[in-house]
């Protein structure tokens, strides 16, 4: 594969871990922001964003499975 300067996408497990790590930090920052500036009782639906992000990160994609040939 030619080196076109784009970063390596990593293994499926690495991508999954990075997605979960990002969703976790997003959730933490949103909670801190809501507690500091917002009203958690009214704005709690914004916390669904990192939840959906995490669900997308953990889903299996068709190309993630190792081939049967080894």
Backbone as CSV, one residue per row, in Angstrom:
resi,resn,N_x,N_y,N_z,CA_x,CA_y,CA_z,C_x,C_y,C_z
1,UNK,0.854,-1.175,0.000,0.000,0.000,0.000,0.899,1.238,0.000
2,UNK,0.632,2.209,-0.881,1.490,3.395,-0.938,1.292,4.271,0.294
3,UNK,2.384,4.941,0.654,2.337,5.846,1.804,1.894,7.219,1.322
4,UNK,0.610,7.525,1.528,0.071,8.806,1.074,0.008,9.849,2.179
5,UNK,0.633,9.566,3.321,0.678,10.541,4.410,-0.485,10.467,5.372
6,UNK,-1.463,9.611,5.097,-2.593,9.494,6.013,-2.220,8.578,7.165
7,UNK,-2.714,8.856,8.362,-2.375,8.010,9.497,-3.012,6.632,9.372
8,UNK,-2.391,5.652,9.992,-2.909,4.289,9.997,-4.214,4.262,10.778
9,UNK,-5.194,3.539,10.277,-6.492,3.471,10.939,-6.443,2.602,12.188
10,UNK,-5.446,1.750,12.325,-5.343,0.886,13.484,-6.195,-0.358,13.347
11,UNK,-6.064,-1.210,14.335,-6.846,-2.442,14.337,-8.264,-2.132,14.788
12,UNK,-9.196,-3.032,14.540,-10.570,-2.804,15.006,-10.647,-2.599,16.522
13,UNK,-9.841,-3.348,17.284,-9.859,-3.171,18.734,-9.342,-1.796,19.145
14,UNK,-8.299,-1.314,18.456,-7.771,0.018,18.755,-8.796,1.099,18.439
15,UNK,-9.472,0.946,17.302,-10.501,1.935,16.938,-11.649,1.915,17.935
16,UNK,-12.039,0.719,18.362,-13.130,0.580,19.333,-12.745,1.245,20.665
17,UNK,-11.522,0.998,21.123,-11.053,1.576,22.379,-10.983,3.101,22.291
18,UNK,-10.492,3.619,21.173,-10.424,5.062,20.996,-11.822,5.683,20.994
19,UNK,-12.774,5.023,20.360,-14.150,5.529,20.358,-14.752,5.548,21.751
20,UNK,-14.503,4.493,22.536,-15.023,4.447,23.904,-14.338,5.486,24.789
21,UNK,-13.040,5.648,24.606,-12.285,6.646,25.382,-12.825,8.048,25.096
22,UNK,-13.056,8.331,23.821,-13.583,9.636,23.425,-14.994,9.853,23.966
23,UNK,-15.840,8.843,23.888,-17.201,8.959,24.406,-17.188,9.175,25.915
24,UNK,-16.289,8.500,26.611,-16.186,8.673,28.061,-15.787,10.090,28.444
25,UNK,-14.764,10.616,27.779,-14.346,11.982,28.080,-15.414,12.999,27.684
26,UNK,-16.097,12.764,26.594,-17.182,13.653,26.203,-18.268,13.670,27.272
27,UNK,-18.606,12.500,27.811,-19.615,12.420,28.863,-19.162,13.184,30.110
28,UNK,-17.906,12.995,30.492,-17.384,13.691,31.683,-17.444,15.204,31.485
29,UNK,-16.988,15.673,30.343,-16.988,17.116,30.094,-18.404,17.685,30.017
30,UNK,-19.321,16.936,29.435,-20.709,17.407,29.382,-21.334,17.479,30.779
31,UNK,-21.077,16.481,31.610,-21.624,16.502,32.972,-21.046,17.669,33.751
32,UNK,-19.739,17.884,33.656,-19.119,19.017,34.355,-19.714,20.328,33.860
33,UNK,-19.856,20.460,32.559,-20.437,21.681,32.004,-21.877,21.888,32.434
34,UNK,-22.650,20.820,32.470,-24.049,20.942,32.896,-24.153,21.301,34.374
35,UNK,-23.313,20.702,35.193,-23.361,21.017,36.620,-22.882,22.434,36.899
36,UNK,-21.940,22.914,36.101,-21.378,24.233,36.323,-22.244,25.336,35.724
37,UNK,-22.698,25.154,34.497,-23.401,26.222,33.790,-24.870,25.946,33.514
38,UNK,-25.242,24.693,33.524,-26.584,24.356,33.078,-27.483,23.850,34.178
39,UNK,-28.576,23.279,33.752,-29.565,22.688,34.643,-29.736,21.238,34.226
40,UNK,-29.167,20.343,35.029,-29.150,18.928,34.682,-30.556,18.362,34.523
41,UNK,-31.515,18.863,35.296,-32.875,18.333,35.211,-33.548,18.675,33.877
42,UNK,-33.102,19.744,33.222,-33.681,20.128,31.938,-32.843,19.688,30.745
43,UNK,-31.541,19.636,30.931,-30.646,19.419,29.801,-30.029,18.021,29.775
44,UNK,-30.581,17.089,30.542,-30.030,15.738,30.577,-30.022,15.041,29.224
45,UNK,-30.930,15.363,28.271,-30.878,14.647,26.991,-29.554,14.814,26.234
46,UNK,-28.798,15.864,26.534,-27.510,16.035,25.857,-26.556,14.897,26.205
47,UNK,-26.794,14.206,27.305,-25.945,13.086,27.705,-26.190,11.843,26.849
48,UNK,-27.219,11.884,26.010,-27.443,10.778,25.089,-26.414,10.766,23.955
49,UNK,-25.794,11.913,23.698,-24.794,11.997,22.621,-23.611,11.062,22.896
50,UNK,-22.950,11.134,24.076,-21.855,10.183,24.295,-22.329,8.732,24.397
51,UNK,-23.562,8.521,24.819,-24.095,7.154,24.867,-24.210,6.580,23.458
52,UNK,-24.756,7.357,22.543,-24.865,6.910,21.147,-23.474,6.730,20.547
53,UNK,-22.547,7.644,20.881,-21.174,7.559,20.399,-20.548,6.227,20.837
54,UNK,-20.747,5.867,22.110,-20.195,4.620,22.636,-20.834,3.405,21.959
55,UNK,-22.133,3.471,21.726,-22.804,2.353,21.052,-22.285,2.159,19.634
56,UNK,-22.025,3.253,18.946,-21.467,3.164,17.597,-20.042,2.606,17.657
57,UNK,-19.294,2.995,18.685,-17.904,2.543,18.805,-17.805,1.048,19.061
58,UNK,-18.732,0.474,19.803,-18.614,-0.945,20.164,-19.254,-1.884,19.150
59,UNK,-19.996,-1.358,18.196,-20.658,-2.250,17.248,-19.624,-2.931,16.360
60,UNK,-19.937,-4.134,15.953,-19.071,-4.897,15.056,-19.362,-4.480,13.618
61,UNK,-18.323,-4.304,12.858,-18.461,-3.995,11.443,-18.103,-5.244,10.647
62,UNK,-18.625,-5.383,9.449,-18.351,-6.596,8.666,-16.865,-6.829,8.411
63,UNK,-16.079,-5.799,8.257,-14.652,-5.960,7.987,-13.818,-6.240,9.225
64,UNK,-14.428,-6.214,10.425,-13.695,-6.418,11.664,-13.360,-7.881,11.928
65,UNK,-14.097,-8.788,11.323,-13.900,-10.214,11.604,-12.647,-10.711,10.867
66,UNK,-11.833,-11.496,11.549,-10.670,-12.051,10.858,-11.097,-13.052,9.783
67,UNK,-10.323,-13.137,8.740,-10.685,-14.062,7.661,-10.450,-15.504,8.093
68,UNK,-11.203,-16.412,7.505,-11.102,-17.828,7.863,-9.788,-18.422,7.359
69,UNK,-9.197,-17.812,6.330,-7.968,-18.343,5.779,-6.742,-18.057,6.626
70,UNK,-6.871,-17.141,7.612,-5.739,-16.903,8.486,-5.103,-15.645,8.150
